[in-house]
Each structure stands twice: as C-alpha cells, then as structure tokens.
Amino acid sequence: MTVQEGLTQPTGPPAVETPGSPAWWQGRSSDELQAIVHRGVQAGEMFFAAAAEMERRAREIEAARDAQQVVVVKTSRRLGWELKLLFAVLALGALILLLRW
C-alpha cells in the first residue's frame, strides 16, 4: 500500500447525525432553516428548533461583528494618537531648525 492509497481510504464509518439533534440542526443550511420557519407553526417542534438555530447563528454573527468593531475602534484610536505624536515631533523638529537659523 502506498502513502497515496492510505490517504484516500476511509478511516471509519461516516458519522450519522440524529435528526433533530443540535449537530443535525447546525448542519442545515440557512435556506433549509428559512424554509422550515416559513412553514410556520404548522411545522410543529421543527419550527421552534429551526427558529432557535437561526437565532443562535444570528447571535454568533453579531458577537463576531461586535468583536471586530472593538478591534477597529481600538486601532483607530491608536492611529489617532500616533498621528498626533508624529505631528508633535515634526513641529518640534521644525522649531529646532528655526531656532538654529
């Protein structure tokens, strides 16, 4: 057996997700979840589970966006201070040059 053959052979049986389990819901696409939710309460427990999964994903996206926004604000503030420091150093350098003349 070559290394290439070893890489292509399955290492075990594929994982089977139980319908309705958290892993199963996480494996559904956004379109599938929306289709279930659009059916309304007629879908029964699936409606509530799909809505909960959509809310969970929305919270994750919102948390990631908020974390990214914090990084942007911190970077902007740091760059602002660096720019002010640069202007101060340049002004001091210009003043020193004028005084030497």
TORDRENBA-453657 format. One record per residue (C-alpha): x, y, z; residue in one letter. Coordinates in steps of 0.001 Angstrom, whole numbers, padded with zeros to 6 digits, always signed. Each point is the difference from the previous one (the first is absolute). Layout:
residues N
XYZA;...
END
This chain:
residues 101
+000000+000000+000000M;+001351+003412-000915T;-000336+003201+001995V;-002455+001315-002581Q;-002268-003025+000439E;+000139+000398+003771G;-001207+003575-000306L;-002939-000859-002230T;-001392-002906+002009Q;-002692+000829+002561P;+001138-000323+003587T;-003363-000978+001421G;-003734+000126-000530P;-001439+003435-000739P;-001606+001730+002962A;-003776-000265-000118V;-001804+003003+001416E;-003254-000596+001794T;-002752+002158-001509P;-000952+002703+002455G;+003285-000128+001911S;+002009+003213+000448P;+002639-001302-002448A;-002715-000748-002553W;-001427+003527+000295W;+003465+001512-000329Q;+000467-001958-003197G;-003063+001551-001631R;+000550+002879-002399S;-001549+003388+000594S;-002369-000622-002911D;-001214-003249+001551E;-000604+001713+003344L;-001850+002863-001663Q;-002190-002443-001914A;-000965-001732+003248I;-000681+003291+001773V;-002076+001298-002931H;-002319-002994+000372R;-000917+001489+003335G;-001240-001693+003115V;-001551-002703-002184Q;+003471-001584-000069A;-000359-000606+003745G;+003166-000502+002021E;+002112+000337-003139M;-001152+003626-000292F;+001165+000841+003512F;+003276-001902-000379A;+000751+001639-003364A;-000823+003436+001411A;+002266-000663+002984A;+002846-001059-002300E;-000448+003131-002125M;+000087+002139+003155E;+003141-001795+001197R;+001731+000681-003312R;-001115+003626+000075A;+001455+000397+003513R;+003304-001529-001173E;+000168+002341-002982I;-000882+002991+002167E;+002653-000914+002579A;+002635-000357-002729A;-001031+003340-001499R;+000152+001696+003411D;+003451-001465+000681A;+001200+001221-003379Q;-001432+003449+000676Q;+001897+000179+003316V;+003236-000781-001843V;-000731+002698-002586V;-000718+002608+002684V;+003172-000856+001942K;+002070+000147-003187T;-001539+003350-000962S;+000747+001474+003413R;+003571-001280-000062R;+000562+001406-003483L;-001455+003327+001127G;+002482+000229+002858W;+002864-001059-002252E;-000941+002696-002508L;-000137+002658+002739K;+003406-001136+001247L;+001421+000170-003526L;-001276+003569-000441F;+001475+000973+003385A;+003410-001446-000929V;-000077+001735-003386L;-000992+003306+001588A;+002773-000342+002585L;+002513-000798-002742G;-001118+003024-002023A;+000277+002225+003090L;+003502-001270+000731I;+001035+000685-003607L;-001426+003541+000162L;+001772+000747+003269L;+003349-001179-001367R;-000289+002352-002929W;
END
